[in-house]
Amino acid sequence: MQILAENMPWVWLAAAVLCLIIEACTLGLTTVWFALSAFVMIPIGFTPLAAELQVLLFLLIACVLLVFTRPAAVKKLKIGAARTNIDSLHGKKALVITTVHPYEPGEIKINGVVWSAQAADGGSIAAGSECMIDHIEGTTAVVTKL
């Protein structure tokens, strides 16, 4: 156990590099926190703190980083949120080509593409009139009468 205790800084460096390699391969934004924790542990590895306590400290730091910083990082980096051109339709005008009834979807045309549509307020919008796209739910445009 003495040999392990003397080499703990190198163990933490190896753990950090390994975690960074795994993170680079997966891009899951999970093992990066373990890599940061391992980098923090490198100077602690030079202290006479027992290897078992160092491992516990490493896990504690990694878990704290994972729980408290990962959600903010995921939100900031928009991991897992695939942006599409649908977002650009919000607020645009469209032409109603089939009347939109309260309980029966109609159709609208925007940018040469026909969409199924329903009224945001549950009312009717007559064919030939203009509407504005409020948001998209699945494959249906939710629209408001202009």
C-alpha positions as CSV (number, residue, x, y, z in Angstrom):
1,M,0.0,0.0,0.0
2,Q,3.0,2.3,0.6
3,I,3.9,2.1,-3.1
4,L,0.4,3.1,-4.1
5,A,0.4,6.1,-1.6
6,E,3.7,7.3,-3.1
7,N,2.4,7.2,-6.6
8,M,-1.0,8.8,-6.0
9,P,-0.3,12.0,-8.0
10,W,0.5,9.9,-11.0
11,V,-2.7,7.8,-10.4
12,W,-4.8,11.0,-10.4
13,L,-3.1,12.3,-13.5
14,A,-3.8,9.0,-15.3
15,A,-7.4,9.1,-14.1
16,A,-7.8,12.6,-15.3
17,V,-6.4,11.8,-18.8
18,L,-8.5,8.6,-19.0
19,C,-11.7,10.5,-18.1
20,L,-10.9,13.2,-20.7
21,I,-10.4,10.6,-23.3
22,I,-13.7,9.0,-22.5
23,E,-15.4,12.4,-22.5
24,A,-13.9,13.2,-25.9
25,C,-15.3,9.9,-27.3
26,T,-18.8,10.2,-25.8
27,L,-19.4,14.0,-25.4
28,G,-21.9,13.1,-22.7
29,L,-20.7,15.9,-20.4
30,T,-20.3,13.4,-17.5
31,T,-16.8,12.1,-17.2
32,V,-15.4,15.6,-17.5
33,W,-16.4,16.3,-13.9
34,F,-14.4,13.2,-12.8
35,A,-11.5,14.5,-14.8
36,L,-11.7,17.9,-13.1
37,S,-11.9,16.1,-9.7
38,A,-8.8,14.0,-10.6
39,F,-6.9,17.2,-11.5
40,V,-7.9,18.7,-8.1
41,M,-6.6,15.5,-6.5
42,I,-3.1,15.7,-8.0
43,P,-1.7,18.1,-5.4
44,I,-3.6,16.3,-2.7
45,G,-1.8,13.1,-3.8
46,F,1.5,14.6,-2.6
47,T,0.1,14.9,1.0
48,P,0.3,12.0,3.5
49,L,-3.5,11.5,3.3
50,A,-4.3,7.8,3.0
51,A,-5.1,6.5,-0.5
52,E,-8.6,5.4,0.6
53,L,-9.4,8.9,1.9
54,Q,-8.1,10.4,-1.3
55,V,-10.5,8.1,-3.3
56,L,-13.4,9.2,-1.1
57,L,-12.5,12.8,-1.5
58,F,-12.2,12.3,-5.3
59,L,-15.6,10.8,-5.5
60,L,-17.1,13.5,-3.3
61,I,-15.7,16.3,-5.4
62,A,-16.8,14.6,-8.6
63,C,-20.3,14.1,-7.4
64,V,-20.6,17.7,-6.2
65,L,-19.4,18.9,-9.6
66,L,-21.7,16.6,-11.4
67,V,-24.8,17.5,-9.4
68,F,-24.3,21.2,-9.2
69,T,-22.5,22.2,-12.4
70,R,-23.6,19.7,-15.0
71,P,-27.2,21.0,-15.3
72,A,-26.0,24.6,-15.9
73,A,-23.4,23.4,-18.4
74,V,-25.9,21.3,-20.3
75,K,-28.3,24.3,-20.5
76,K,-25.5,26.7,-21.5
77,L,-24.1,24.3,-24.1
78,K,-27.5,23.1,-25.2
79,I,-26.4,19.5,-25.1
80,G,-29.1,17.2,-26.4
81,A,-31.3,20.0,-27.9
82,A,-31.4,19.6,-31.6
83,R,-32.4,22.9,-33.1
84,T,-34.4,22.8,-36.3
85,N,-35.8,25.3,-38.8
86,I,-39.2,24.9,-37.0
87,D,-38.0,27.5,-34.5
88,S,-37.8,30.1,-37.3
89,L,-41.6,29.7,-38.0
90,H,-42.7,31.2,-34.7
91,G,-44.4,34.5,-35.3
92,K,-44.5,34.2,-39.1
93,K,-47.6,34.8,-41.2
94,A,-49.2,32.0,-43.1
95,L,-52.1,31.5,-45.5
96,V,-55.0,29.4,-44.4
97,I,-55.9,27.0,-47.3
98,T,-58.4,24.8,-45.5
99,T,-60.7,26.3,-42.8
100,V,-59.5,25.7,-39.3
101,H,-62.4,24.5,-37.1
102,P,-62.5,24.3,-33.3
103,Y,-62.3,20.4,-33.2
104,E,-61.0,19.8,-36.7
105,P,-57.6,20.8,-37.9
106,G,-57.3,22.8,-41.1
107,E,-54.3,23.5,-43.3
108,I,-52.0,26.4,-43.7
109,K,-49.3,27.2,-46.2
110,I,-46.0,28.8,-45.3
111,N,-42.8,29.0,-47.4
112,G,-44.5,26.7,-50.0
113,V,-45.1,23.9,-47.4
114,V,-48.5,22.8,-46.3
115,W,-49.0,22.3,-42.5
116,S,-51.8,20.8,-40.5
117,A,-53.1,23.6,-38.3
118,Q,-55.3,24.3,-35.3
119,A,-56.4,27.5,-33.7
120,A,-54.6,28.6,-30.5
121,D,-57.9,29.9,-29.0
122,G,-60.0,27.0,-30.2
123,G,-61.9,29.2,-32.7
124,S,-62.4,29.0,-36.5
125,I,-60.2,30.6,-39.1
126,A,-61.6,30.8,-42.6
127,A,-59.8,29.6,-45.7
128,G,-58.1,32.4,-47.6
129,S,-57.3,34.5,-44.5
130,E,-54.0,35.1,-42.9
131,C,-52.9,33.7,-39.6
132,M,-49.7,33.9,-37.5
133,I,-47.9,30.8,-36.2
134,D,-47.9,30.7,-32.4
135,H,-45.9,27.5,-32.0
136,I,-45.5,24.0,-33.4
137,E,-46.8,20.9,-31.6
138,G,-45.5,17.8,-33.3
139,T,-46.5,18.2,-36.9
140,T,-49.3,20.7,-36.3
141,A,-48.9,24.4,-36.4
142,V,-50.9,26.2,-33.7
143,V,-52.0,29.5,-35.2
144,T,-53.8,32.7,-34.2
145,K,-56.2,34.7,-36.5
146,L,-54.8,38.0,-37.8
